[in-house]
Amino acid sequence: MAENQYTEENIRSLDWKEHIRLRPGMYIGKLGDGSAADDGIYILVKEVMDNCIDEFVMGNGRKVDVKVKDGKVMVRDYGRGIPLGKVVEVVSKMNTGGKYDSKAFKKSVGLNGVGTKAVNALSDYFMVYSVRDGEKKQASFCRGELVDDLPVEKTDEGNGTYVEFTPDESIFKKYSFRTPYLIKMFWNYCYLNRGLSIYFNGEKYQSKDGLKDLLEDNMDGDPLYPIIHLEGEDIEVAFTHGKTYGEDYYSFVNGQHTTQGGTHQSAFRESIAKVIRDFYNKNYDAADIRQSIVAAIAVKVMEPVFESQTKTKLGSQEIEPGGKSMRSFINDFLKESLDNYLHRNPDVAETLEKKIKQSERERKELSGIRKLARDRSKKASLHNKKLRDCRTHLTDLKDEKRELTTLFITEGDSASGSITKSRDVTTQAVFSLRGKPLNCYGLTKKVVYENEEFNLIQAALDIEEDMDNLRYNNIVIATDADVDGMHIRLLLLTFFLQFFPDLVKRNHVYVLQTPLFRVRNKKKTIYCYSEQERRDAINELGKNPEITRFKGLGEISPDEFQHFIGADIRLEPVLLTKDASIETILSYFMGKNTPERQDFIIDNLRVEKDPDDMKLSEEDEERIEKAS
């Protein structure tokens, strides 16, 4: 048997674009198709936008125009423009940029000179031009390869930089931009940069009061007391308490939304509990102080250290190299500014303490129930087969694998059995429901512990004490596309929104899309998710293909299921828009019976997709009325 050869011929050097295309995850995190907020196509947009924001921060240009149409992104800023002689190098030569000058960009996010190079390498089409003092320089690329390098020409356009790109579909499979994710990104830029105007597809986004606006725009319902808005050098904080369960944080570093938190968010959580204890001179439990808090914190850090290339979690222990620790910096700021605010606003201080005492009472009332529930869960877990866990939990995975951990919540033995047999046992787990969950709308958290189904779901996710303990990055509701399946989906969403809204707000909850039809002949099988896809498949396969209509997950065999929960999985994210109110949503879907809700259930069943099954049966109509 010949030995493996290891010679000079086995050694090769990749140029910049080859390395980015071969290992895109090193540069933009995961790829995805646009169904998740941290999918690669949004990172590409962010990398281009970051350069525009840095120009604004430096005092150059107060406006950014953005258009997204048919998968193409167009971004124009009105800053100084890239120096004309360096336009090609800046977007195609690694470790090239203007942010290595710490005086000019000492508190910028994009310090590694990679950003637009990654966008260029991962795009089918990439074009950039820069305008400076009446002159324009333009170049275009395909997958990082220079296609056109046009000479400098005269122009009447104002100074600034324009970038246009189309992500490469060979890398970002069947991608599509979700407008809510883009809008959220642009609003965050505006909250952190007062005075900046972003025009997205013609609509203007601008913030007057920064993080205070962020909380007002994103809170569910009215705050218990006016939002406390504090500002200092290199730090801005806003917080209040709401009426929902849990803790809700928005944290930023140098304009970067750190969706996974980090040292600054941890320091804020610790410091706010300490300062409030000291103000009241009472040893309140930190959990009672922070229960139902809604807060935003933004800091500026010199040479920030992040735990991944996508910069979603801050790792810096100091506010600047060799300077004050992050914990001391934030604690000192809150100790002075928050303490002063509470002394100047006794009504707010009184309301805040009432809220803390209320949380304390609720926690003590639940403590006995929690103990009984934990004992039940331990005994039940020895005998029940509701959870078929994955081999590696979220906390044990490396950063690049975190996004893959998934819990499918499904109904019925046949459906859960099919998913269990066809899943990736390393990262995918299955929780099997027994019948319909309880409608928990309007109930207190006591029901989470008294109801076995809810208690086991909570235990499976490990979110009782802290949302940061979440064991699965993706929570996927997998129910049939019929009346009962729709009702179960609504009941589960009610549970999450009522007691764990952060799961939805942080984009962890999805609905599994499964095919309605299978169209095949002897040579090829095509799975179709809509009537249009069915028609296209029939046209492609030709005369008299075999057509099967799937009416439930249980009808899909494990061999086929692996096509739907693997690389080609289709997930529909559960999104809360900026103006959405959780109370309004829950009241609509799970409150008193309304004809409108019945219409919604019918309209979203997807039964109309099959022309041979246009009408609902009498049994289905009865189920809808009962479900409503």
C-alpha atoms as one frame of an Amber mdcrd trajectory, in Angstrom:
protein
   0.000   0.000   0.000   1.519   3.318  -1.090   2.252   5.881   1.603   0.747
   9.364   1.436   3.262  11.694  -0.165   4.107  15.020   1.455   6.344  17.062
  -0.837   6.763  20.628  -2.060   3.913  19.986  -4.490   1.520  19.583  -1.547
   2.269  23.096  -0.327   0.328  25.947  -1.897  -0.320  29.579  -1.128  -3.790
  31.023  -1.534  -4.223  34.605  -2.624  -6.538  36.847  -0.603  -9.757  36.137
  -2.503  -9.166  32.367  -2.679  -8.709  32.173   1.071 -11.862  34.209   1.784
 -13.906  32.077  -0.605 -12.471  28.831   0.743 -12.991  29.808   4.412 -15.768
  32.430   4.414 -16.734  31.566   8.001 -13.425  32.997   9.226 -14.399  36.388
   7.832 -18.186  36.719   8.062 -19.265  33.957  10.449 -21.946  31.639   9.120
 -23.365  31.780   5.603 -27.120  31.085   5.735 -29.842  32.160   3.331 -31.031
  35.340   5.028 -33.541  33.747   7.400 -31.418  34.645  10.468 -30.262  38.116
  11.483 -26.605  37.037  11.674 -26.508  35.331   8.269 -23.583  36.266   6.061
 -25.476  38.456   3.592 -26.264  40.914   6.410 -22.641  40.897   7.541 -21.688
  41.931   3.993 -24.070  44.907   4.232 -22.717  45.775   7.664 -19.096  45.732
   6.504 -19.883  48.326   3.831 -22.045  50.394   6.193 -19.352  50.449   8.896
 -17.084  52.409   6.590 -19.850  54.966   6.007 -20.445  55.300   9.744 -16.743
  55.802  10.446 -16.778  58.707   8.012 -19.761  60.222   9.852 -18.042  59.781
  13.223 -15.020  61.640  11.849 -17.315  64.530  10.910 -17.608  63.804   7.206
 -21.068  63.306   5.705 -24.351  63.183   7.612 -26.290  61.040   5.142 -26.116
  57.486   3.758 -28.296  56.216   0.912 -29.039  52.473   0.828 -31.050  50.510
  -1.692 -31.683  46.768  -1.760 -33.506  45.374  -4.759 -33.609  41.893  -6.319
 -30.671  40.709  -4.224 -28.460  43.684  -5.133 -27.185  46.139  -2.487 -26.275
  49.770  -3.228 -24.689  52.025  -0.587 -23.631  55.660  -1.053 -22.079  57.842
   1.627 -21.118  61.505   1.453 -17.844  61.406   3.338 -14.391  62.242   2.036
 -14.264  59.390  -0.484 -11.463  56.833  -0.782  -8.231  58.452  -2.042  -8.508
  57.945  -5.806  -5.137  56.301  -6.202  -6.030  53.629  -3.632  -9.588  52.668
  -4.639  -8.608  49.278  -6.116  -6.189  48.420  -3.298  -8.613  49.307  -0.494
 -11.181  46.759  -1.719  -8.801  44.062  -2.995  -5.573  44.055  -0.991  -5.546
  42.564   2.505  -4.324  44.654   5.442  -4.923  47.834   3.463  -7.062  50.671
   4.841  -7.146  53.950   6.701  -7.964  52.583  10.140  -4.457  51.582  11.146
  -3.862  55.229  12.027  -5.097  55.091  15.622  -5.387  58.885  15.781  -7.910
  58.934  12.954  -9.895  55.816  13.879  -8.889  55.009  17.446 -12.394  53.823
  18.373 -13.512  52.203  15.154 -14.923  48.679  14.813 -13.272  47.637  11.557
  -9.604  47.640  12.460  -8.370  44.576  10.564  -8.541  45.831   6.975 -10.743
  42.921   5.882 -14.317  44.282   5.574 -14.883  45.311   1.970 -12.353  42.748
   0.742 -14.613  40.003   2.082 -17.635  41.622   0.420 -15.714  41.823  -2.853
 -14.490  38.208  -2.766 -17.933  36.821  -1.874 -19.873  38.754  -4.514 -20.750
  37.828  -8.082 -20.562  41.498  -8.890 -18.814  44.212  -6.901 -18.416  47.800
  -8.025 -16.921  50.732  -6.175 -16.353  54.336  -7.072 -14.998  57.264  -5.120
 -15.561  60.973  -5.691 -13.116  63.565  -4.429 -13.165  67.232  -5.385 -14.766
  66.832  -8.795 -12.922  63.660  -9.800 -14.236  60.101  -9.886 -12.434  56.747
  -9.848 -14.375  53.501 -10.524 -13.507  49.793 -10.540 -15.546  46.592 -10.747
 -14.849  42.979  -9.783 -16.274  39.483 -10.103 -15.616  37.212  -7.103 -12.608
  39.339  -6.241 -11.141  39.377  -9.737 -10.634  42.854 -11.192 -12.826  43.239
 -14.277 -12.743  46.987 -15.013 -10.277  49.577 -13.739 -11.511  52.816 -15.244
  -9.364  55.928 -15.467 -10.079  58.961 -13.297 -12.734  61.207 -14.840 -14.351
  64.545 -14.095 -17.743  64.561 -12.328 -20.313  66.912 -10.805 -21.135  64.455
  -7.991 -20.450  65.347  -4.368 -17.628  63.707  -2.447 -18.132  60.214  -1.049
 -17.976  56.519  -1.810 -20.443  54.269  -3.637 -20.439  50.466  -3.344 -22.712
  48.100  -5.222 -22.631  44.309  -4.866 -24.592  41.115  -5.460 -23.764  38.196
  -3.122 -22.490  35.063  -4.868 -25.327  32.514  -5.031 -22.828  29.659  -5.252
 -21.876  30.546  -1.652 -25.141  32.005  -0.292 -27.629  29.381  -1.479 -31.087
  30.680  -2.415 -30.573  33.778  -0.300 -33.025  36.627   0.151 -32.759  39.799
   2.219 -35.376  40.145   4.971 -36.400  43.780   5.243 -37.013  43.697   9.056
 -33.407  42.618   9.670 -32.052  45.413   7.479 -34.317  48.008   9.088 -33.192
  46.929  12.556 -29.549  47.276  11.490 -30.109  50.778  10.098 -32.070  51.924
  13.143 -29.227  50.775  15.400 -26.773  52.851  13.382 -29.068  55.865  13.844
 -29.571  55.331  17.591 -25.805  55.273  18.076 -25.068  58.193  15.773 -27.443
  61.073  16.438 -27.546  63.445  13.512 -26.986  60.670  10.974 -29.699  60.126
   8.351 -30.030  56.780   6.594 -32.334  56.576   3.601 -33.279  52.941   2.985
 -35.208  52.442  -0.257 -36.288  56.050   0.029 -37.489  55.973   3.651 -35.647
  58.106   6.190 -34.290  56.775   9.501 -32.943  59.187  12.103 -32.710  59.364
  15.903 -32.828  62.444  18.138 -32.268  60.930  21.585 -30.069  57.910  20.920
 -30.508  54.920  23.220 -33.566  56.519  24.795 -35.234  56.322  21.368 -34.105
  52.722  21.015 -35.920  51.674  24.188 -39.032  53.696  23.389 -39.222  52.131
  19.933 -38.579  48.566  21.054 -40.291  48.249  24.431 -43.427  46.156  24.674
 -45.959  48.371  26.377 -45.313  51.400  28.554 -42.356  51.601  30.967 -43.055
  51.499  34.696 -41.192  54.801  35.076 -39.620  57.292  32.623 -36.573  55.914
  30.828 -33.384  56.802  32.682 -30.931  58.143  30.081 -27.340  58.724  31.204
 -24.350  59.861  29.149 -20.653  60.265  29.831 -17.369  60.197  27.990 -17.259
  56.997  25.912 -20.436  55.617  27.507 -24.220  55.959  27.092 -26.828  54.077
  29.095 -30.623  53.939  29.018 -32.874  51.676  31.069 -36.251  51.213  32.684
 -38.432  48.320  33.815 -41.346  46.877  31.867 -44.094  44.363  32.485 -42.639
  41.340  30.701 -40.557  38.577  32.251 -36.796  38.286  31.979 -34.057  40.796
  31.212 -33.754  42.540  27.860 -30.440  44.121  26.827 -29.145  45.972  23.796
 -25.381  46.378  23.949 -22.966  48.110  21.579 -19.242  48.701  21.229 -17.951
  51.425  18.916 -21.253  51.262  17.052 -21.201  47.472  16.729 -24.311  45.645
  18.000 -22.897  42.954  20.288 -25.834  40.569  20.114 -24.075  38.043  22.359
 -23.126  40.657  24.942 -19.662  40.440  26.414 -17.626  42.093  29.141 -19.425
  45.462  28.908 -22.890  43.919  29.250 -21.788  41.675  32.121 -20.222  44.665
  33.886 -23.432  46.666  33.433 -25.580  43.872  34.904 -23.307  43.593  37.942
 -22.890  47.330  38.435 -26.545  48.292  38.216 -27.422  45.772  40.938 -24.602
  47.049  43.157 -25.414  50.748  42.717 -29.133  50.224  43.375 -28.402  48.155
  46.510 -26.137  50.929  47.786 -28.717  53.634  47.003 -31.475  51.929  49.013
 -28.968  50.558  51.526 -30.684  47.173  51.271 -29.265  43.849  50.165 -31.801
  43.140  47.441 -31.220  40.039  45.338 -29.666  40.964  41.976 -32.294  38.882
  40.169 -35.089  40.924  41.793 -33.403  44.194  40.818 -33.004  43.141  37.191
 -36.303  41.292  36.706 -38.175  42.910  33.768 -35.362  45.393  33.097 -35.034
  46.766  29.583 -31.645  48.370  29.047 -29.231  49.604  26.420 -25.533  50.312
  26.869 -23.028  51.659  24.370 -19.325  52.071  25.069 -16.360  53.219  23.021
 -13.237  51.154  23.449  -9.774  51.681  22.058  -8.556  48.615  20.146 -11.548
  46.417  21.070 -11.043  42.670  21.264 -13.955  40.546  20.063 -14.431  36.814
  20.460 -15.089  36.249  16.749 -14.583  37.938  13.379 -18.242  38.953  13.280
 -17.763  40.982  16.494 -20.942  39.888  18.275 -19.341  39.450  21.722 -16.842
  41.773  23.365 -13.850  40.175  25.053 -11.944  43.314  26.105 -11.235  43.451
  29.828 -10.096  47.089  29.701 -11.547  50.283  28.250  -8.188  50.841  26.568
  -4.888  48.921  26.630  -3.319  49.379  30.049  -6.246  51.500  31.223  -9.159
  51.120  33.632 -10.933  47.759  33.676 -14.308  47.505  31.959 -15.968  46.643
  35.273 -14.469  49.640  37.102 -15.213  52.021  34.227 -18.915  51.141  34.080
 -19.345  50.836  37.840 -17.745  54.233  38.496 -19.964  55.849  35.861 -23.195
  54.367  37.259 -22.170  54.981  40.864 -22.050  58.694  40.198 -24.606  59.325
  37.454 -27.330  56.835  38.448 -27.044  57.626  42.156 -27.387  61.345  41.356
 -30.373  60.690  39.083 -32.267  58.693  41.723 -31.647  61.365  44.351 -32.946
  64.047  41.978 -35.981  61.962  40.964 -37.544  60.508  44.139 -40.753  59.447
  42.320 -38.716  57.240  39.991 -36.731  55.859  42.921 -39.968  54.967  44.737
 -41.475  53.227  41.707 -38.257  51.305  41.096 -38.146  50.025  44.673 -41.796
  48.944  44.508 -40.949  46.930  41.407 -37.988  45.282  43.138 -40.133  44.322
  46.126 -42.832  42.938  43.833 -40.251  40.775  42.049 -38.949  39.619  45.413
 -42.444  38.527  46.515 -43.074  36.691  43.248 -39.714  34.910  43.474 -40.375
  33.725  47.012 -43.883  32.554  46.092 -42.443  30.549  43.220 -39.523  29.053
  45.154 -41.538  26.150  46.613 -43.259  25.457  43.296 -39.885  25.518  41.538
 -38.461  22.926  43.905 -41.394  20.584  43.357 -41.174  21.136  39.603 -37.436
  20.377  39.562 -38.036  17.177  41.502 -40.775  16.207  39.054 -38.534  17.023
  36.097 -35.718  14.869  37.457 -38.055  11.935  37.984 -39.816  12.478  34.682
 -36.551  12.743  32.771 -35.616   9.258  33.907 -38.676   7.769  32.253 -39.910
  10.131  29.573 -38.746  10.193  25.982 -40.015  13.674  25.212 -36.503  15.034
  24.675 -34.090  13.296  22.351 -31.025  15.394  23.013 -28.088  16.094  20.729
 -24.643  14.850  21.605 -23.044  18.242  22.038 -24.722  21.069  23.915 -24.486
  24.737  23.083 -22.161  25.571  25.969 -19.700  22.896  24.861 -19.507  23.965
  21.251 -16.874  26.174  19.737 -18.052  29.578  18.506 -18.204  28.496  14.877
 -20.631  25.674  15.775 -22.970  27.600  18.070 -25.442  28.556  15.387 -25.963
  24.913  14.407 -27.511  23.696  17.671 -31.231  23.214  17.093 -34.210  21.957
  19.078 -37.176  20.801  17.003 -40.460  21.000  18.929 -42.905  18.715  17.161
 -46.218  16.966  17.665 -47.054  13.262  17.577 -44.962  10.115  17.694 -44.709
   9.602  13.928 -43.484  13.116  13.152 -41.008  13.222  16.036 -39.871   9.719
  15.130 -39.158  10.711  11.532 -37.200  13.805  12.583 -35.294  11.852  15.218
 -34.190   9.205  12.731 -33.128  11.698  10.065 -31.540  14.478  12.193 -27.867
  15.272  12.739 -27.444  13.764  16.202 -24.447  15.989  16.925 -26.312  19.307
  16.836 -30.050  18.610  16.434 -32.389  17.621  19.272 -36.106  16.758  19.233
 -38.789  17.559  21.829 -42.050  15.674  21.335 -45.274  17.305  22.502 -48.098
  15.247  23.946 -51.240  16.805  22.542 -51.890  20.531  22.508 -50.081  22.759
  25.020 -52.057  24.866  27.483 -53.187  28.323  26.381 -51.159  30.346  28.877
 -52.264  33.810  27.750 -52.820  36.041  30.770 -51.479  33.456  33.251 -48.579
  34.020  35.660 -45.235  32.265  35.562 -46.544  29.862  38.168 -48.104  27.873
  35.309 -44.652  27.224  33.806 -43.777  25.089  36.812 -47.183  23.530  37.402
 -47.678  22.464  33.776 -45.474  19.455  33.018 -45.194  20.207  29.300 -44.044
  23.801  29.830 -41.760  22.872  32.685 -40.009  20.246  30.579 -39.596  22.647
  27.644 -38.081  25.205  30.003 -35.763  22.559  31.440 -34.758  21.345  27.971
 -33.819  24.910  26.975 -32.203  25.620  30.393 -33.591  29.161  30.521 -35.079
  29.200  34.021 -32.331  31.288  35.609 -30.632  33.080  32.727 -31.245  33.384
  28.996 -27.482  33.162  28.473 -27.704  29.479  29.467 -29.781  28.690  26.368
 -28.696  25.243  25.197 -29.940  25.503  21.606 -29.337  28.467  19.346 -32.308
  27.644  17.114 -35.740  26.694  18.453 -37.753  25.315  15.563 -41.509  24.707
  15.774 -42.315  21.769  13.495 -46.068  21.247  13.184 -48.426  20.151  10.429
 -49.768  22.720   7.973 -53.360  22.064   9.088 -55.769  23.530  11.632 -54.407
  21.596  14.612 -50.822  22.290  13.592 -51.495  26.025  13.279 -53.174  26.072
  16.683 -50.265  24.256  18.348 -47.871  26.707  16.719 -49.836  29.650  18.153
 -49.961  28.047  21.618 -46.175  27.556  21.638 -45.554  31.108  20.454 -47.881
  32.352  23.197 -45.775  30.462  25.757 -42.515  31.968  24.467 -43.868  35.521
  24.092 -45.632  35.453  27.460 -42.754  34.165  29.578 -39.559  34.230  27.495
 -39.970  37.064  24.950 -36.191  37.446  24.632 -36.091  34.152  22.728 -38.109
  35.794  19.967 -36.492  39.223  20.248 -33.033  37.673  19.934 -34.101  35.740
  16.826 -33.905  32.224  18.270 -37.413  31.031  17.266 -38.309  29.685  13.831
 -41.047  27.736  12.082 -39.972  24.748   9.992 -41.125  24.894   6.394 -41.825
  21.440   4.973 -42.803  20.578   1.384 -46.417  20.355   0.334 -45.715  18.216
  -2.738 -43.294  15.660  -4.098 -43.010  15.607  -7.898 -40.875  12.878  -9.437
 -40.179  10.610 -12.371 -37.723   7.747 -12.768 -34.750  10.109 -13.027 -35.414
  12.935 -10.573 -37.367  13.935  -7.448 -38.321  17.546  -6.683 -39.837  18.691
  -3.382 -42.153  21.700  -3.699 -43.099  24.197  -0.998 -45.776  26.039  -2.973
 -48.150  25.638  -5.876 -45.793  27.691  -8.067 -42.906  25.352  -7.272 -45.174
  22.409  -8.103 -46.009  23.884 -11.514 -42.336  24.578 -12.195 -41.433  20.983
 -11.261 -44.103  19.543 -13.558 -42.787  21.683 -16.421 -39.231  20.570 -15.704
 -39.939  16.843 -15.434 -42.266  16.702 -18.417 -45.153  14.375 -19.148 -47.155
  12.700 -16.338 -44.796  12.851 -13.355 -45.918  11.255 -10.091 -47.320  13.921
  -7.735 -47.724  13.292  -3.994 -49.378  15.719  -1.589 -47.976  15.672   1.966
 -50.785  16.374   4.436 -48.777  15.940   7.638 -45.252  15.555   8.947 -46.013
  11.967   9.924 -46.474  11.082   6.257 -42.893  12.055   5.425 -40.476   9.156
   5.848 -37.145   9.577   7.702 -35.289   9.044   4.419 -37.100  12.036   2.955
 -37.035  14.164   6.095 -33.260  14.370   5.978 -33.609  16.544   2.869 -35.676
  19.110   4.797 -33.686  19.470   8.031 -30.186  19.273   6.564 -28.214  21.720
   4.434 -31.344  22.781   2.521 -33.498  23.403   5.598 -36.048  26.185   5.165
 -36.774  28.144   8.314 -39.237  30.992   8.649 -38.050  33.333  11.420 -40.544
  34.555  14.010 -40.007  38.319  13.902 -41.291  41.155  16.041 -41.358  44.371
  14.069 -40.388  47.701  15.601 -44.012  48.670  16.218 -45.193  45.243  17.404
 -46.722  44.926  20.873 -46.553  41.488  22.468 -49.704  42.179  24.494 -51.606
  43.165  21.344 -50.354  40.107  19.470 -51.292  37.695  22.260 -54.663  39.314
  22.783 -55.424  38.950  19.078 -54.395  35.315  18.744 -55.234  33.859  22.141
 -57.770  36.221  23.723 -61.516  36.129  23.280 -62.905  34.517  20.134 -62.825
  36.757  17.083 -63.816  36.136  13.452 -60.583  37.863  12.433 -58.513  35.165
  14.153 -60.477  32.424  12.413 -59.775  34.131   9.089 -56.074  34.335   9.936
 -55.869  30.615  10.721 -57.633  29.704   7.480 -55.514  32.095   5.402 -52.278
  30.676   6.790 -53.031  26.953   6.564 -51.611  26.694   3.051 -54.424  24.251
   2.158 -55.294  26.440  -0.794 -52.003  25.473  -2.393 -53.516  22.251  -3.704
 -56.163  23.031  -6.366 -57.711  19.612  -5.737 -58.206  20.485  -2.074 -59.487
  24.049  -2.187 -62.325  23.581   0.296 -62.080  22.952   3.997 -63.892  19.916
   5.259 -66.697  20.258   7.823 -64.351  18.657  10.363 -61.669  21.300   9.679
 -64.216  24.107   9.996 -65.310  22.732  13.371 -61.669  22.535  14.496 -61.045
  26.148  13.492 -64.045  27.329  15.459 -62.939  25.286  18.455 -59.311  26.427
  18.154 -60.415  30.044  18.058
